[in-house]
Amino acid sequence: MHNIAVFGAGYIGLVTGACLAQLGHRVTVRDIQPRRVDALRRGEVPIHEPGLGELIAENRERLWFTLDAHEALRAAEVAFICVDTPPTSSGDADLSRIWSVVEDLRGAPRLTTLVMKSTVPVGTGDQVRSALDAAGMAHVGYASNPEFTAEGTAVRDFLKPDRIVVGAADPAVSDLVAELHRGIDGPVQTVSVASAEMAKMASNALLATKITFINEIAAVCEATGADIEEVAVVVGLDHRLGPHFLRAGVGYGGSCFPKDARALRATASNCGLPLPLLGAVIEINDLQARRAVARLKSQLGGLRGRRVALLGLTFKPGTDDMRQAPSAVIAARLLSEGATVTGWDPMAPQLTDSPWDLVERKDSVLAAVADCDAAVLVTEWPELKDVDWGKAAEVMGDPLLFDGRNLLDPAEQVRRGFTYMSVGRRTVRPD
């Protein structure tokens, strides 16, 4: 059992802190947002992540929250950095929060090891090592321990991982980080700090590439009459490729793939390497949501004066995260074309910035689609499978459904009276 300080109470920090407490460690999570810390002290979890609230409640005797860095570090032997690294205007990762944490570590009485959980560019570990040495903390070991969790399944991913990656120059530090994960049934892969940093970036870039590739093939399927769902099943049966992330749709979003792909491209550009493949992935994904709006416009003969419902607003189901959500691009494009936009989502927060200040939020799918000319299924929430789509077709009048995640059965929707559009399949209409 170890005393651990976790810096950052966002998705990664809260999951890391709660899971380490579950493994028996004493964990203090430090954040700079008073409202967030106050909520956590009251037992309220400020983000939606399945299983996280229960895990925090179960480990209250080993898990504390504070605004004070010194309080978090008073007994800490190990500190985890779990702050965000948002993109700058150049696409590089903003490491200012990292350096703030490193500065806070000065004078920590019992600290022996600093572990980087935040996603950072290759070479950050060397910079942190130099900063620690310059601050008189040469005795503090350093490790890169990137996270490979997905929002909506983060607790499960942490406790039942495909792998635990530890990057460190000192074998004793590697052993300590591996020991912190004792009780987790997952292989520990020990590599250099630089390799750990690159592995995280490369993993996200490859996943983004698979999504973008299948979306490109989907466009060809639409033009040729092939069915992307059938194609993806056949491709996924190849053991060299696998079925994961071969789902056509309106593009990826969230806090990781868009940011990390751009950060990797920026890192490569800073080294004089253009990475044209990754650049194409980013550009194609940026166009995917816009392409959906263009197809809808063509089908309707124009969008001005039309009323369109967006079903699902978060970037993926199982989360309340709206960062880089395709729904924002779709909503903005619809509004700019003169359409009125309604929206439904079971978890998305009420936002007041653009474009959400002009989107009419509704409490149910039926309310969202009422009197609409079209409905766009943007996020594949499982609740959408249970909607009374026959009733939805009735309240829409001349119903058009664009299934941006290929969640529903085309034949069933046509029987209910919809003109049914999807990604990578032909548009089908009632007889």
C-alpha positions as CSV (number, residue, x, y, z in Angstrom):
1,M,0.0,0.0,0.0
2,H,1.3,3.4,-1.0
3,N,0.4,7.1,-0.4
4,I,-0.4,8.6,-3.7
5,A,-1.2,12.2,-4.9
6,V,-3.2,12.5,-8.2
7,F,-3.1,15.9,-9.8
8,G,-6.2,16.5,-11.9
9,A,-9.8,15.5,-11.2
10,G,-11.0,15.1,-14.8
11,Y,-11.8,11.9,-16.5
12,I,-8.3,10.4,-16.2
13,G,-7.5,11.8,-12.8
14,L,-10.8,10.6,-11.2
15,V,-10.6,7.2,-12.8
16,T,-6.9,6.8,-11.9
17,G,-7.5,7.9,-8.3
18,A,-10.6,5.8,-7.7
19,C,-9.0,2.7,-9.2
20,L,-5.8,3.0,-7.3
21,A,-7.8,3.4,-4.1
22,Q,-9.7,0.2,-5.1
23,L,-6.3,-1.5,-5.3
24,G,-5.7,-0.6,-1.7
25,H,-3.6,2.6,-1.9
26,R,-4.3,5.8,0.0
27,V,-5.0,8.5,-2.6
28,T,-5.5,12.2,-2.5
29,V,-6.8,13.9,-5.7
30,R,-5.9,17.5,-6.1
31,D,-7.8,19.9,-8.5
32,I,-7.8,23.6,-8.9
33,Q,-11.6,24.0,-9.5
34,P,-13.3,24.7,-6.1
35,R,-16.8,23.6,-7.3
36,R,-15.5,20.3,-8.6
37,V,-13.6,19.5,-5.4
38,D,-16.6,20.6,-3.2
39,A,-18.9,18.3,-5.2
40,L,-16.5,15.4,-4.9
41,R,-16.3,15.9,-1.2
42,R,-20.1,15.7,-1.0
43,G,-20.0,12.4,-2.9
44,E,-21.1,13.9,-6.2
45,V,-19.3,12.9,-9.3
46,P,-19.1,15.9,-11.8
47,I,-18.7,13.7,-14.9
48,H,-20.7,10.8,-16.2
49,E,-18.6,7.6,-16.3
50,P,-20.3,4.3,-15.7
51,G,-19.2,2.7,-12.4
52,L,-17.0,5.6,-11.3
53,G,-19.5,7.0,-8.7
54,E,-19.9,3.6,-7.1
55,L,-16.1,3.1,-7.0
56,I,-15.5,6.5,-5.3
57,A,-18.2,5.8,-2.7
58,E,-16.8,2.3,-2.0
59,N,-13.4,3.7,-1.3
60,R,-14.2,6.9,0.7
61,E,-11.9,5.8,3.5
62,R,-8.9,5.7,1.2
63,L,-9.8,8.6,-1.2
64,W,-9.7,12.3,-0.5
65,F,-10.1,15.5,-2.5
66,T,-8.3,18.8,-2.0
67,L,-7.5,22.2,-3.6
68,D,-4.2,22.3,-1.8
69,A,-1.2,20.9,-3.5
70,H,0.8,20.8,-0.2
71,E,-2.0,18.8,1.4
72,A,-2.0,16.3,-1.4
73,L,1.8,15.9,-1.2
74,R,2.2,15.9,2.6
75,A,2.3,12.1,2.8
76,A,2.6,11.2,-0.9
77,E,5.4,8.8,-2.0
78,V,4.1,8.9,-5.6
79,A,2.5,11.6,-7.6
80,F,0.5,11.1,-10.8
81,I,0.1,13.9,-13.3
82,C,-3.4,13.6,-14.8
83,V,-4.0,17.1,-16.1
84,D,-5.2,17.9,-19.6
85,T,-2.9,19.0,-22.4
86,P,-5.2,21.0,-24.8
87,P,-4.0,21.9,-28.3
88,T,-2.4,25.3,-28.9
89,S,-3.1,27.3,-32.1
90,S,-0.2,25.5,-33.8
91,G,-1.6,22.1,-32.9
92,D,1.2,21.4,-30.3
93,A,0.1,20.2,-26.9
94,D,-0.2,23.0,-24.2
95,L,2.0,21.7,-21.4
96,S,1.4,24.7,-19.0
97,R,-0.6,22.6,-16.6
98,I,2.2,20.0,-16.5
99,W,4.7,22.6,-15.6
100,S,2.4,24.0,-12.9
101,V,2.3,20.6,-11.2
102,V,6.1,20.1,-11.5
103,E,6.5,23.5,-9.7
104,D,4.1,22.4,-7.0
105,L,6.2,19.3,-6.3
106,R,9.1,21.4,-4.8
107,G,9.7,20.5,-1.2
108,A,7.4,17.5,-1.2
109,P,8.7,15.8,1.9
110,R,8.2,12.1,1.0
111,L,8.0,12.1,-2.7
112,T,10.1,9.4,-4.5
113,T,8.4,9.0,-7.9
114,L,6.6,11.1,-10.4
115,V,4.3,9.3,-12.9
116,M,3.1,11.0,-16.1
117,K,-0.5,9.8,-16.9
118,S,-1.3,12.8,-19.1
119,T,-0.9,12.4,-22.9
120,V,2.2,14.4,-23.8
121,P,4.5,14.7,-26.9
122,V,7.6,12.6,-27.2
123,G,10.4,14.3,-25.4
124,T,8.3,15.7,-22.5
125,G,9.8,13.1,-20.1
126,D,13.3,14.4,-20.8
127,Q,12.1,18.0,-20.2
128,V,10.4,17.0,-16.9
129,R,13.5,15.1,-15.8
130,S,15.6,18.2,-16.4
131,A,13.2,20.4,-14.5
132,L,13.1,18.0,-11.5
133,D,16.9,18.0,-11.4
134,A,17.1,21.7,-11.7
135,A,14.6,22.1,-8.8
136,G,16.7,19.9,-6.5
137,M,14.6,16.8,-7.0
138,A,17.1,14.5,-8.6
139,H,16.1,11.9,-6.1
140,V,12.6,11.7,-7.5
141,G,12.3,9.0,-10.1
142,Y,10.2,9.5,-13.3
143,A,8.0,7.2,-15.3
144,S,5.6,7.5,-18.2
145,N,2.5,5.4,-17.6
146,P,0.0,6.4,-20.4
147,E,-3.6,5.6,-20.1
148,F,-5.4,3.5,-22.6
149,T,-9.0,4.0,-21.4
150,A,-12.0,5.0,-23.3
151,E,-14.8,7.2,-22.0
152,G,-17.8,5.1,-21.1
153,T,-15.7,2.1,-20.2
154,A,-12.8,3.8,-18.4
155,V,-13.1,2.0,-15.1
156,R,-13.3,-1.4,-16.8
157,D,-10.4,-0.5,-19.0
158,F,-8.2,0.5,-16.1
159,L,-9.0,-2.6,-14.0
160,K,-9.0,-5.0,-16.9
161,P,-6.5,-3.6,-19.4
162,D,-5.0,-5.0,-22.6
163,R,-1.7,-3.9,-21.3
164,I,0.0,-1.7,-18.6
165,V,2.7,0.4,-20.2
166,V,5.6,1.7,-18.0
167,G,8.3,3.8,-19.5
168,A,11.2,4.5,-17.2
169,A,15.0,4.7,-17.3
170,D,15.4,3.3,-13.8
171,P,14.4,-0.4,-13.3
172,A,13.5,0.4,-9.7
173,V,11.0,3.0,-10.9
174,S,9.5,0.6,-13.4
175,D,9.1,-2.0,-10.7
176,L,7.4,0.5,-8.4
177,V,4.9,1.6,-11.0
178,A,4.2,-2.1,-11.8
179,E,3.7,-2.7,-8.1
180,L,1.1,0.1,-7.9
181,H,-1.0,-1.9,-10.3
182,R,-0.7,-5.2,-8.4
183,G,-4.1,-6.9,-8.3
184,I,-4.8,-6.0,-12.0
185,D,-4.7,-9.0,-14.4
186,G,-2.9,-7.4,-17.3
187,P,0.5,-7.7,-18.9
188,V,3.1,-5.0,-17.9
189,Q,5.1,-3.8,-20.9
190,T,8.3,-2.0,-19.8
191,V,9.8,0.4,-22.4
192,S,11.7,3.6,-22.5
193,V,10.1,6.9,-21.6
194,A,10.1,8.1,-25.2
195,S,8.6,4.8,-26.4
196,A,5.8,5.0,-23.8
197,E,5.0,8.5,-24.9
198,M,5.0,7.6,-28.6
199,A,3.0,4.4,-28.0
200,K,0.1,6.4,-26.6
201,M,0.1,8.8,-29.6
202,A,0.5,6.0,-32.1
203,S,-2.3,4.0,-30.6
204,N,-4.8,6.9,-30.9
205,A,-3.6,7.8,-34.3
206,L,-4.1,4.2,-35.6
207,L,-7.6,4.0,-34.1
208,A,-8.5,7.3,-35.7
209,T,-7.0,6.0,-39.0
210,K,-9.2,2.8,-38.9
211,I,-12.3,4.9,-38.3
212,T,-11.4,7.3,-41.2
213,F,-10.5,4.4,-43.5
214,I,-13.9,2.7,-43.1
215,N,-15.6,6.1,-43.6
216,E,-13.7,6.5,-46.9
217,I,-14.8,3.0,-48.0
218,A,-18.3,3.9,-47.0
219,A,-18.3,6.8,-49.4
220,V,-17.3,4.5,-52.2
221,C,-20.0,2.0,-51.2
222,E,-22.6,4.8,-51.5
223,A,-21.4,5.5,-55.0
224,T,-21.2,1.9,-56.2
225,G,-24.2,0.2,-54.4
226,A,-22.1,-1.9,-52.0
227,D,-23.2,-2.1,-48.3
228,I,-20.6,-0.9,-45.8
229,E,-22.1,-3.0,-43.0
230,E,-21.6,-6.2,-45.0
231,V,-18.1,-5.0,-46.2
232,A,-17.0,-4.2,-42.6
233,V,-18.1,-7.7,-41.4
234,V,-16.0,-9.4,-44.1
235,V,-13.0,-7.2,-43.5
236,G,-13.2,-7.6,-39.7
237,L,-13.2,-11.4,-39.9
238,D,-9.6,-11.2,-41.1
239,H,-7.6,-12.0,-37.9
240,R,-4.9,-9.6,-39.1
241,L,-7.4,-6.7,-39.1
242,G,-10.1,-7.4,-36.6
243,P,-13.6,-5.8,-36.4
244,H,-12.8,-3.1,-33.9
245,F,-13.3,0.5,-35.0
246,L,-14.6,-0.5,-38.4
247,R,-17.9,1.2,-37.9
248,A,-18.9,3.8,-40.5
249,G,-20.4,7.0,-39.2
250,V,-20.2,10.8,-39.1
251,G,-16.7,10.8,-37.7
252,Y,-14.8,10.6,-34.5
253,G,-14.7,13.2,-31.8
254,G,-14.0,13.6,-28.1
255,S,-11.0,14.8,-26.1
256,C,-8.4,12.4,-27.3
257,F,-8.4,11.4,-31.0
258,P,-8.7,14.9,-32.5
259,K,-6.2,16.5,-30.1
260,D,-3.7,13.7,-30.1
261,A,-3.7,13.2,-33.8
262,R,-3.0,16.9,-34.2
263,A,-0.4,16.9,-31.5
264,L,1.4,13.9,-33.2
265,R,1.3,15.7,-36.5
266,A,2.7,18.9,-34.9
267,T,5.5,16.9,-33.2
268,A,6.4,15.3,-36.5
269,S,6.3,18.7,-38.3
270,N,8.6,20.1,-35.7
271,C,11.1,17.4,-36.6
272,G,10.7,18.2,-40.3
273,L,8.4,15.2,-41.0
274,P,5.1,15.9,-42.7
275,L,3.2,12.7,-41.9
276,P,0.8,13.0,-44.9
277,L,-1.2,9.9,-44.0
278,L,-2.1,11.3,-40.6
279,G,-2.8,14.6,-42.2
280,A,-5.3,13.0,-44.5
281,V,-6.9,11.2,-41.6
282,I,-7.5,14.5,-39.8
283,E,-8.8,16.3,-42.9
284,I,-11.1,13.4,-43.9
285,N,-12.6,13.3,-40.4
286,D,-13.1,17.0,-40.4
287,L,-15.1,16.7,-43.5
288,Q,-17.2,13.7,-42.4
289,A,-19.9,15.6,-40.5
290,R,-20.0,18.3,-43.1
291,R,-20.6,15.6,-45.8
292,A,-23.6,14.3,-43.8
293,V,-25.1,17.8,-43.9
294,A,-24.4,18.1,-47.6
295,R,-26.2,14.8,-48.3
296,L,-29.1,15.8,-46.2
297,K,-29.3,19.1,-48.1
298,S,-29.3,17.3,-51.4
299,Q,-32.1,14.9,-50.2
300,L,-34.3,17.7,-49.0
301,G,-33.6,20.1,-51.9
302,G,-32.3,22.7,-49.5
303,L,-32.2,23.4,-45.8
304,R,-33.5,27.0,-45.4
305,G,-36.7,26.9,-43.5
306,R,-36.4,23.2,-42.7
307,R,-36.6,21.8,-39.2
308,V,-34.1,19.2,-38.3
309,A,-33.7,17.1,-35.1
310,L,-30.4,15.9,-33.9
311,L,-30.6,12.6,-31.9
312,G,-27.6,12.2,-29.6
313,L,-25.3,15.1,-29.0
314,T,-22.3,13.7,-27.0
315,F,-19.3,12.5,-29.0
316,K,-20.1,8.9,-28.1
317,P,-22.7,7.0,-25.9
318,G,-22.0,6.3,-22.3
319,T,-20.5,9.8,-21.6
320,D,-21.7,13.4,-21.1
321,D,-18.6,14.7,-22.9
322,M,-19.3,17.2,-25.7
323,R,-15.7,18.0,-26.6
324,Q,-15.1,17.9,-30.4
325,A,-18.5,16.2,-30.8
326,P,-19.6,15.8,-34.5
327,S,-23.0,17.1,-33.4
328,A,-21.5,20.6,-33.0
329,V,-20.3,20.7,-36.6
330,I,-23.7,19.3,-37.8
331,A,-25.7,21.8,-35.8
332,A,-23.5,24.7,-36.8
333,R,-23.8,23.8,-40.5
334,L,-27.5,23.3,-40.4
335,L,-28.0,26.7,-38.7
336,S,-25.8,28.4,-41.2
337,E,-27.9,27.0,-44.0
338,G,-31.0,28.5,-42.4
339,A,-32.5,25.4,-40.7
340,T,-34.1,25.3,-37.3
341,V,-32.5,22.7,-35.1
342,T,-33.8,20.7,-32.2
343,G,-31.8,18.2,-30.1
344,W,-32.2,15.3,-27.7
345,D,-29.6,13.5,-25.6
346,P,-30.0,11.6,-22.4
347,M,-26.7,12.8,-20.8
348,A,-25.4,15.9,-22.6
349,P,-25.2,19.0,-20.4
350,Q,-27.1,22.2,-21.2
351,L,-24.6,24.4,-23.1
352,T,-25.1,28.1,-23.9
353,D,-22.2,28.7,-26.3
354,S,-22.5,28.5,-30.1
355,P,-24.1,26.6,-31.7
356,W,-26.0,25.3,-28.7
357,D,-27.5,28.6,-27.8
358,L,-29.7,28.3,-31.0
359,V,-30.6,24.6,-30.6
360,E,-33.9,23.7,-29.0
361,R,-33.3,21.0,-26.5
362,K,-36.1,18.5,-26.0
363,D,-36.7,15.9,-23.2
364,S,-37.7,13.1,-25.5
365,V,-37.0,11.8,-29.0
366,L,-40.6,12.2,-30.0
367,A,-40.6,15.8,-28.8
368,A,-37.4,16.5,-30.7
369,V,-38.7,15.1,-34.0
370,A,-42.2,16.5,-33.9
371,D,-43.0,18.6,-37.0
372,C,-39.4,18.1,-38.3
373,D,-38.5,17.6,-41.9
374,A,-35.6,15.3,-41.0
375,A,-34.0,13.6,-38.0
376,V,-30.3,12.8,-37.8
377,L,-29.1,10.1,-35.5
378,V,-25.7,11.4,-34.5
379,T,-24.8,9.4,-31.4
380,E,-25.7,5.7,-31.1
381,W,-27.3,5.8,-27.7
382,P,-28.9,2.4,-27.0
383,E,-32.1,4.1,-26.0
384,L,-32.7,5.0,-29.7
385,K,-33.2,1.3,-30.5
386,D,-36.3,1.4,-28.2
387,V,-37.9,4.5,-29.6
388,D,-41.4,4.1,-31.0
389,W,-40.3,4.9,-34.5
390,G,-43.7,4.4,-36.0
391,K,-45.0,7.2,-33.8
392,A,-42.0,9.3,-34.6
393,A,-42.8,8.9,-38.3
394,E,-46.4,10.0,-37.7
395,V,-45.4,13.2,-35.8
396,M,-42.9,14.2,-38.5
397,G,-45.3,14.2,-41.4
398,D,-43.1,13.4,-44.4
399,P,-40.4,11.6,-42.4
400,L,-36.7,11.5,-43.4
401,L,-34.2,9.7,-41.1
402,F,-30.5,10.0,-41.5
403,D,-28.9,7.3,-39.4
404,G,-25.4,8.7,-39.0
405,R,-24.2,5.6,-37.0
406,N,-26.0,2.8,-38.9
407,L,-27.7,1.8,-35.7
408,L,-31.2,0.9,-37.0
409,D,-32.5,-1.6,-39.5
410,P,-33.2,0.0,-42.9
411,A,-36.1,-2.3,-43.8
412,E,-37.9,-1.8,-40.5
413,Q,-37.6,2.0,-40.8
414,V,-38.9,2.0,-44.4
415,R,-41.9,-0.1,-43.2
416,R,-42.6,2.6,-40.6
417,G,-42.8,5.2,-43.4
418,F,-39.3,6.7,-43.3
419,T,-37.1,7.6,-46.1
420,Y,-33.9,6.1,-44.6
421,M,-30.4,7.4,-45.2
422,S,-27.3,6.0,-43.7
423,V,-23.5,5.9,-44.1
424,G,-22.1,3.6,-46.8
425,R,-25.5,2.2,-47.8
426,R,-28.0,3.2,-50.4
427,T,-30.9,5.4,-49.5
428,V,-34.2,3.5,-49.3
429,R,-37.7,4.8,-49.5
430,P,-41.2,3.5,-48.9
431,D,-43.0,2.1,-51.9
